[in-house]
Amino acid sequence: MKQNDLIKKIKNFLTKKRLFHTLNVVKISLYLAEKYKVNPKKVFWAAILHDIAKDIKISQQKKILKNLNDNELKEIPLIWHGFTGAIIAKKIFKITDENILNAIKYHSTGNLKMRNIEKIVFVADYIEPGRKYLSSVKIRKKLKMKMELNELVLLVLEEKIKYLIKLKKNIFKNSIDLWNNLSFKTAYK
């Protein structure tokens, strides 16, 4: 699919604001793909489709996810768009690569078995230039530094977890598992 055709198709799913965010995520993701030597084509597809379901109403997403047997996920509708997005990417955009689908699915929460494509989209979604919160700006400034990708993931994950705790919101188990795994690896490397 040509890039212009892809953008036209994506516009059917996203508001202008969401499209702007998505294109920023693509830009940062491709920068990180080059920096960490990850397949740019796969990163592009994961980034361009990461929020494809974000503007779909929760009631509609619930219908799409009706066969989901994950009780924890059912309690956190704010992250459904990643799971719904992976289904849309597969059915409508014909994406079959599990790494791309997982990057879409877990871009908000992270996942214990994240591959580098997933990590890149996870980080880029949080630090893209349209994000103005202080923690995003702070992490974005560190991009020029020599850092391992796992260190960037930990910085983003830390800020997300602190924010959820401050709001007294549920934290998806995958996020906690990822934190425990990466913080242990980073501490004992």
KEFIDREN-877616 format. One record per residue: x, y, z of N, C-alpha, C, O, CB in turn. Coordinates in pm, whole numbers, padded with zeros to 5 digits, always signed. Glycine has a CB too. Layout:
XYZXYZXYZXYZXYZ
...
//
This chain:
+00085-00118+00000+00000+00000+00000+00089+00124+00000+00183+00134+00079-00096+00000+00122
+00058+00219-00089+00134+00343-00096+00103+00430+00025-00004+00422+00083+00103+00419-00227
+00200+00513+00061+00186+00595+00181+00064+00688+00174-00007+00703+00273+00312+00678+00203
+00038+00750+00059-00079+00839+00045-00209+00763+00064-00302+00813+00128-00079+00908-00092
-00216+00641+00008-00335+00558+00024-00354+00519+00170-00466+00515+00222-00326+00432-00065
-00243+00489+00235-00247+00451+00376-00300+00567+00462-00385+00547+00548-00107+00409+00424
-00248+00686+00438-00292+00803+00515-00442+00827+00493-00513+00858+00588-00211+00930+00475
-00489+00813+00370-00633+00830+00342-00715+00728+00420-00818+00761+00477-00661+00817+00190
-00669+00606+00421-00741+00499+00491-00742+00523+00642-00843+00503+00708-00678+00361+00459
-00629+00567+00694-00617+00593+00838-00705+00711+00880-00759+00712+00991-00469+00621+00875
-00720+00810+00792-00804+00926+00822-00949+00886+00851-01021+00960+00918-00801+01025+00707
-00992+00771+00801-01127+00722+00829-01144+00681+00975-01257+00671+01024-01160+00605+00738
-01033+00656+01043-01037+00609+01182-01000+00716+01284-01044+00709+01399-00944+00492+01197
-00921+00813+01243-00862+00907+01339-00911+01050+01321-00937+01095+01210-00712+00904+01328
-00923+01120+01433-00949+01264+01428-00821+01333+01381-00714+01272+01379-00997+01319+01568
-00831+01460+01345-00711+01535+01303-00606+01538+01414-00487+01522+01389-00749+01679+01263
-00654+01559+01536-00563+01563+01651-00491+01429+01669-00370+01425+01693-00641+01600+01781
-00565+01321+01656-00505+01187+01672-00409+01157+01558-00305+01094+01578-00616+01078+01678
-00443+01201+01437-00354+01181+01322-00223+01255+01344-00116+01202+01315-00422+01228+01190
-00231+01378+01395-00111+01457+01425-00023+01381+01526+00098+01368+01507-00149+01598+01480
-00086+01332+01632-00014+01253+01733+00050+01130+01668+00167+01101+01692-00110+01210+01847
-00026+01060+01587+00024+00937+01524+00144+00965+01435+00242+00890+01437-00087+00871+01442
+00138+01071+01357+00251+01104+01269+00374+01143+01351+00487+01114+01310+00213+01219+01174
+00354+01207+01465+00466+01236+01556+00526+01107+01612+00648+01095+01625+00420+01327+01670
+00440+01012+01646+00488+00883+01697+00569+00812+01588+00672+00751+01617+00369+00793+01744
+00522+00819+01465+00597+00757+01353+00735+00821+01344+00835+00750+01331+00520+00774+01219
+00739+00952+01349+00867+01025+01337+00966+00982+01447+01081+00949+01417+00843+01177+01345
+00923+00981+01571+01009+00942+01682+01045+00793+01672+01159+00754+01698+00941+00971+01818
+00948+00712+01635+00972+00567+01622+01080+00538+01518+01166+00453+01540+00843+00494+01585
+01074+00606+01405+01175+00583+01301+01313+00632+01346+01414+00571+01312+01134+00655+01170
+01315+00741+01422+01443+00786+01479+01500+00679+01572+01618+00646+01565+01423+00921+01557
+01414+00624+01659+01459+00520+01753+01496+00391+01679+01590+00321+01719+01349+00491+01857
+01425+00359+01573+01456+00239+01495+01597+00250+01436+01673+00153+01436+01353+00219+01381
+01631+00367+01387+01766+00388+01333+01869+00380+01445+01974+00316+01430+01776+00524+01260
+01840+00445+01555+01934+00448+01668+01961+00308+01724+02075+00274+01758+01880+00538+01779
+01856+00226+01733+01870+00094+01795+01873-00020+01692+01863-00137+01728+01756+00070+01892
+01887+00017+01563+01903-00080+01455+01790-00184+01450+01812-00305+01454+02036-00152+01470
+01667-00131+01442+01547-00214+01435+01482-00189+01298+01487-00078+01246+01447-00181+01553
+01423-00293+01242+01361-00288+01110+01265-00168+01098+01160-00167+01161+01286-00419+01082
+01301-00067+01017+01220+00054+01009+01082+00030+00946+00986+00099+00981+01293+00159+00929
+01071-00064+00855+00942-00091+00792+00842-00145+00895+00727-00102+00899+00958-00191+00675
+00887-00238+00977+00799-00293+01080+00764-00187+01185+00650-00178+01230+00865-00414+01148
+00864-00109+01222+00841-00001+01319+00740+00099+01262+00651+00146+01334+00974+00070+01355
+00753+00133+01134+00660+00225+01071+00517+00174+01083+00428+00248+01127+00697+00246+00924
+00494+00048+01045+00358-00007+01049+00302-00010+01191+00185+00021+01212+00356-00148+00990
+00384-00047+01286+00338-00050+01425+00303+00091+01474+00202+00111+01541+00445-00113+01516
+00387+00187+01440+00366+00325+01485+00245+00389+01417+00165+00456+01483+00490+00409+01458
+00231+00369+01288+00121+00434+01215-00015+00378+01257-00117+00446+01246+00140+00418+01064
-00016+00252+01304-00143+00189+01343-00163+00179+01494-00264+00125+01539-00150+00051+01283
-00070+00231+01573-00077+00209+01718-00206+00263+01781-00257+00204+01876+00042+00274+01785
-00260+00373+01731-00381+00433+01789-00501+00423+01695-00594+00502+01705-00356+00579+01824
-00500+00328+01604-00604+00317+01502-00744+00302+01565-00844+00339+01502-00575+00198+01411
-00752+00251+01686-00883+00232+01751-00909+00334+01861-01011+00326+01929-00891+00092+01809
-00820+00428+01881-00832+00523+01993-00960+00605+01988-01017+00637+02092-00712+00616+01994
-01006+00639+01869-01125+00723+01857-01255+00643+01842-01361+00700+01818-01110+00816+01740
-01245+00512+01857-01365+00427+01854-01426+00428+01993-01355+00412+02093-01331+00280+01807
-01557+00446+02001-01627+00450+02129-01602+00321+02208-01590+00213+02152-01778+00472+02108
-01595+00337+02341-01573+00224+02431-01678+00115+02409-01645-00004+02410-01574+00270+02577
-01803+00154+02389-01910+00054+02368-01884-00028+02243-01912-00148+02240-02047+00124+02357
-01830+00035+02139-01796-00034+02015-01676-00126+02037-01674-00239+01988-01766+00067+01902
-01576-00078+02111-01459-00160+02140-01498-00283+02221-01445-00392+02200-01352-00078+02215
-01591-00264+02312-01638-00375+02395-01696-00486+02307-01675-00605+02333-01743-00326+02497
-01769-00447+02203-01825-00545+02109-01714-00617+02033-01721-00738+02013-01920-00476+02010
-01614-00543+01992-01502-00603+01917-01426-00700+02006-01379-00804+01960-01406-00492+01863
-01414-00667+02135-01340-00750+02230-01429-00849+02305-01387-00902+02408-01267-00662+02329
-01548-00873+02257-01648-00952+02331-01600-01091+02372-01644-01143+02475-01772-00967+02247
-01512-01152+02296-01465-01287+02327-01342-01287+02417-01283-01392+02442-01433-01361+02200
-01304-01171+02465-01187-01161+02551-01212-01227+02686-01311-01198+02752-01148-01014+02569
-01122-01314+02726-01138-01385+02853-01044-01332+02960-01005-01406+03051-01113-01534+02834
-01008-01206+02951-00913-01147+03046-00990-01054+03140-01025-00941+03104-00800-01069+02970
-01016-01102+03261-01094-01023+03358-01025-00893+03395-01091-00790+03414-01120-01104+03483
-00893-00897+03407-00820-00776+03443-00835-00670+03334-00858-00553+03364-00671-00807+03466
-00822-00711+03210-00835-00618+03098-00975-00556+03094-00990-00438+03063-00804-00688+02966
-01075-00635+03124-01213-00586+03124-01232-00470+03221-01322-00388+03202-01310-00699+03159
-01148-00463+03324-01160-00359+03427-01090-00228+03389-01102-00129+03461-01104-00409+03557
-01016-00226+03276-00938-00107+03240-00969-00067+03095-00887-00088+03006-00785-00135+03258
-01086-00009+03071-01125+00026+02935-01033+00126+02864-01030+00132+02741-01263+00082+02937
-00958+00204+02940-00868+00301+02877-00758+00237+02793-00697+00304+02710-00806+00389+02983
-00731+00109+02814-00627+00043+02735-00685-00049+02627-00610-00114+02555-00535-00036+02826
-00815-00054+02618-00879-00141+02518-00838-00106+02375-00830-00194+02289-01029-00134+02531
-00813+00023+02350-00785+00064+02212-00664-00007+02152-00658-00027+02030-00764+00213+02207
-00567-00044+02234-00452-00118+02183-00492-00258+02136-00450-00303+02030-00344-00127+02290
-00574-00324+02215-00620-00459+02182-00715-00455+02063-00707-00539+01973-00689-00523+02304
-00805-00357+02063-00897-00339+01950-00817-00302+01825-00846-00351+01716-01002-00229+01981
-00718-00217+01842-00634-00175+01730-00561-00289+01664-00547-00293+01542-00534-00073+01776
-00513-00384+01744-00444-00501+01688-00540-00584+01602-00501-00637+01498-00384-00588+01802
-00664-00594+01646-00765-00668+01569-00793-00596+01437-00801-00659+01332-00896-00685+01651
-00809-00464+01443-00834-00385+01322-00713-00393+01228-00730-00408+01107-00863-00237+01358
-00593-00384+01283-00473-00393+01200-00468-00525+01124-00430-00530+01007-00346-00377+01287
-00508-00630+01191-00506-00763+01129-00616-00778+01024-00591-00825+00914-00521-00872+01237
-00738-00738+01059-00853-00759+00970-00858-00660+00854-00885-00699+00740-00980-00751+01048
-00834-00533+00882-00854-00430+00780-00725-00396+00706-00725-00375+00584-00911-00304+00844
-00614-00390+00780-00487-00353+00717-00401-00474+00681-00290-00460+00630-00409-00262+00810
-00454-00594+00709-00389-00721+00671-00250-00739+00731-00162-00797+00667-00380-00730+00521
-00230-00689+00851-00103-00707+00922-00103-00846+00985-00196-00882+01058-00082-00595+01031
+00000-00924+00957+00008-01059+01012+00129-01077+01104+00137-01175+01178+00015-01161+00900
+00222-00984+01100+00343-00993+01181+00307-00975+01329+00257-00870+01369+00447-00886+01136
+00334-01077+01410+00298-01073+01552+00370-00961+01629+00314-00907+01724+00329-01207+01618
+00492-00928+01588+00565-00819+01656+00494-00685+01635+00484-00604+01727+00710-00812+01605
+00446-00662+01514+00373-00538+01484+00242-00537+01560+00206-00437+01622+00348-00523+01331
+00170-00648+01557+00041-00657+01627+00058-00639+01777-00023-00572+01841-00026-00791+01598
+00163-00697+01833+00188-00681+01977+00229-00538+02011+00195-00487+02118+00297-00778+02023
+00302-00473+01922+00340-00333+01945+00215-00245+01952+00208-00152+02032+00435-00282+01834
+00118-00275+01868-00008-00201+01870-00084-00235+01998-00133-00146+02069-00095-00234+01744
-00093-00363+02027-00171-00410+02142-00119-00355+02275-00198-00314+02360-00170-00563+02146
+00013-00353+02293+00071-00319+02422+00139-00182+02427+00219-00156+02517+00171-00424+02460
+00109-00094+02332+00179+00035+02329+00149+00123+02450+00225+00215+02481+00144+00109+02203
+00039+00098+02519+00005+00178+02638+00055+00118+02768+00085+00189+02863-00145+00196+02647
+00065-00014+02771+00092-00084+02896+00230-00148+02904+00284-00167+03013-00010-00188+02918
+00286-00180+02790+00405-00263+02790+00366-00408+02810+00250-00441+02834+00504-00217+02898
+00466-00493+02799+00442-00636+02808+00575-00702+02845+00681-00659+02799+00384-00695+02674
+00569-00804+02925+00690-00870+02974+00781-00919+02861+00904-00912+02873+00653-00987+03063
+00723-00967+02754+00802-01025+02644+00819-00929+02527+00828-00972+02413+00737-01154+02595
+00823-00800+02555+00834-00700+02449+00961-00718+02368+01069-00738+02422+00830-00559+02509
+00944-00710+02238+01059-00705+02147+01089-00557+02121+01015-00469+02163+01030-00783+02012
+01198-00532+02052+01241-00393+02033+01141-00308+01957+01128-00189+01985+01372-00391+01961
+01069-00367+01861+00965-00292+01788+00862-00241+01888+00823-00124+01884+00898-00381+01679
+00818-00328+01976+00718-00292+02077+00771-00184+02171+00700-00089+02205+00676-00416+02157
+00895-00199+02212+00956-00102+02304+00963+00036+02239+00938+00137+02304+01096-00149+02346
+00999+00038+02113+01012+00166+02041+00879+00239+02035+00873+00359+02062+01067+00143+01899
+00772+00170+01999+00641+00234+01989+00592+00275+02128+00531+00381+02143+00538+00140+01921
+00618+00194+02228+00582+00225+02366+00646+00357+02409+00579+00443+02466+00625+00111+02460
+00776+00371+02383+00849+00493+02420+00803+00611+02335+00773+00718+02388+01001+00471+02404
+00796+00591+02203+00761+00702+02112+00622+00758+02142+00601+00879+02132+00768+00654+01967
+00529+00672+02177+00393+00717+02208+00394+00813+02327+00313+00906+02333+00301+00596+02238
+00483+00792+02419+00488+00875+02540+00567+01004+02520+00536+01107+02580+00549+00796+02654
+00669+00999+02434+00760+01114+02426+00746+01197+02298+00822+01292+02278+00901+01066+02437
+00651+01162+02212+00640+01237+02086+00624+01386+02117+00570+01423+02221+00520+01185+02001
+00670+01473+02025+00676+01617+02051+00544+01684+02087+00545+01793+02146+00731+01684+01933
+00431+01625+02054+00301+01682+02090+00268+01663+02237+00180+01730+02291+00193+01620+02006
+00339+01572+02302+00317+01550+02447+00392+01659+02521+00514+01671+02510+00367+01406+02492
+00318+01737+02596+00378+01854+02662+00402+01835+02811+00456+01924+02876+00290+01973+02642
+00362+01718+02867+00385+01706+03011+00534+01698+03040+00614+01649+02960+00312+01583+03066
+00567+01747+03158+00707+01763+03197+00787+01634+03184+00901+01636+03137+00714+01813+03338
+00729+01523+03225+00803+01396+03220+00835+01355+03076+00941+01299+03051+00723+01284+03289
+00745+01383+02982+00770+01351+02841+00884+01437+02787+00973+01388+02717+00643+01372+02757
+00879+01565+02820+00982+01658+02774+01118+01614+02831+01219+01614+02760+00948+01804+02818
+01120+01579+02958+01243+01537+03025+01304+01413+02958+01424+01407+02934+01216+01508+03175
+01221+01316+02929+01270+01193+02866+01312+01222+02721+01413+01170+02674+01161+01082+02869
+01236+01304+02651+01269+01339+02512+01408+01403+02504+01481+01379+02408+01163+01435+02454
+01443+01483+02603+01575+01548+02605+01689+01446+02617+01802+01474+02579+01584+01648+02719
+01657+01328+02670+01759+01224+02689+01784+01142+02564+01872+01055+02563+01719+01132+02802
+01708+01167+02458+01721+01086+02336+01860+01093+02275+01908+00995+02217+01620+01131+02235
+01925+01205+02286+02058+01222+02227+02167+01151+02308+02277+01128+02259+02092+01370+02217
+02133+01116+02432+02231+01048+02517+02247+00904+02474+02160+00847+02408+02189+01055+02665
+02358+00847+02512+02381+00705+02485+02309+00626+02595+02356+00620+02709+02536+00670+02479
+02197+00567+02560+02116+00490+02654+02070+00363+02586+02046+00360+02466+01995+00573+02705
+02057+00259+02665+01999+00137+02613+01848+00158+02599+01789+00238+02671+02032+00015+02705
+01789+00086+02507+01645+00097+02486+01568+00058+02613+01467+00121+02646+01601+00008+02369
+01615-00043+02683+01548-00084+02807+01547+00028+02911+01452+00040+02989+01617-00207+02865
+01651+00109+02913+01655+00221+03007+01547+00325+02973+01484+00382+03062+01795+00287+03005
+01528+00349+02843+01422+00441+02801+01284+00385+02838+01198+00459+02887+01430+00466+02650
+01265+00257+02815+01138+00192+02850+01112+00208+03000+01000+00240+03041+01139+00042+02810
+01212+00186+03081+01197+00201+03226+01160+00343+03266+01074+00363+03352+01326+00160+03296
+01223+00442+03204+01189+00582+03234+01042+00611+03203+00972+00673+03284+01280+00677+03154
+00997+00567+03087+00857+00588+03048+00764+00513+03142+00665+00569+03190+00832+00543+02903
+00796+00387+03168+00712+00305+03254+00702+00362+03395+00595+00361+03456+00766+00162+03259
+00813+00410+03446+00812+00472+03579+00715+00590+03584+00636+00602+03678+00954+00520+03617
+00719+00675+03483+00631+00792+03481+00485+00750+03468+00397+00809+03531+00668+00885+03365
+00459+00649+03386+00320+00601+03370+00267+00542+03500+00153+00568+03539+00313+00497+03257
+00349+00462+03567+00306+00399+03692+00284+00505+03801+00185+00499+03874+00410+00295+03740
+00375+00602+03811+00358+00709+03911+00228+00785+03885+00156+00819+03979+00478+00806+03907
+00199+00812+03760+00076+00885+03724-00048+00804+03765-00142+00860+03822+00074+00914+03572
-00048+00675+03735-00163+00591+03770-00182+00581+03922-00294+00580+03971-00146+00451+03711
-00072+00573+03994-00080+00568+04141-00135+00700+04194-00221+00701+04283+00060+00539+04203
-00088+00810+04140-00136+00942+04183-00287+00954+04163-00357+01012+04247-00064+01054+04104
-00338+00898+04053-00483+00904+04026-00561+00789+04090-00683+00781+04078-00506+00902+03876
-00487+00702+04160-00548+00585+04224-00621+00497+04123-00733+00450+04147-00646+00630+04333
-00554+00474+04008-00609+00392+03901-00545+00254+03903-00437+00234+03958-00587+00459+03763
-00613+00158+03842-00558+00024+03828-00435+00027+03739-00429+00102+03642-00663-00073+03772
-00339-00056+03773-00219-00072+03690-00226-00212+03631-00235-00312+03703-00086-00050+03773
-00221-00218+03500-00229-00346+03430-00112-00434+03472+00001-00387+03481-00230-00325+03276
-00139-00560+03499-00037-00653+03549+00085-00658+03456+00198-00671+03503-00096-00793+03565
+00062-00650+03326+00175-00653+03231+00274-00541+03260+00395-00560+03247+00124-00643+03086
+00224-00425+03298+00311-00311+03327+00398-00340+03450+00517-00309+03451+00228-00183+03350
+00338-00398+03550+00412-00431+03673+00516-00540+03645+00630-00531+03690+00315-00478+03784
+00476-00642+03570+00570-00748+03534+00689-00694+03454+00803-00731+03477+00499-00858+03453
+00658-00604+03360+00764-00543+03279+00857-00461+03368+00980-00469+03355+00704-00454+03168
+00800-00382+03458+00882-00303+03550+00976-00393+03631+01097-00368+03637+00792-00222+03646
+00920-00496+03691+01002-00586+03773+01113-00651+03692+01226-00662+03739+00915-00694+03837
+01081-00693+03572+01179-00760+03487+01291-00665+03444+01409-00697+03459+01111-00819+03365
+01254-00548+03390+01355-00456+03340+01436-00389+03451+01555-00366+03435+01290-00351+03256
+01371-00359+03562+01446-00295+03672+01548-00393+03730+01658-00354+03771+01349-00246+03782
+01511-00521+03734+01605-00624+03781+01722-00637+03683+01838-00641+03725+01533-00761+03797
+01693-00642+03553+01798-00654+03451+01892-00534+03454+02014-00548+03444+01736-00668+03312
+01833-00415+03469+01913-00292+03469+01999-00282+03594+02114-00238+03588+01821-00169+03458
+01944-00324+03707+02018-00316+03834+02135-00414+03837+02237-00386+03900+01925-00343+03951
+02121-00528+03770+02224-00632+03781+02296-00659+03651+02337-00772+03624+02163-00759+03830
+02311-00556+03568+02383-00579+03442+02530-00557+03458+02606-00572+03363+02330-00489+03332
//
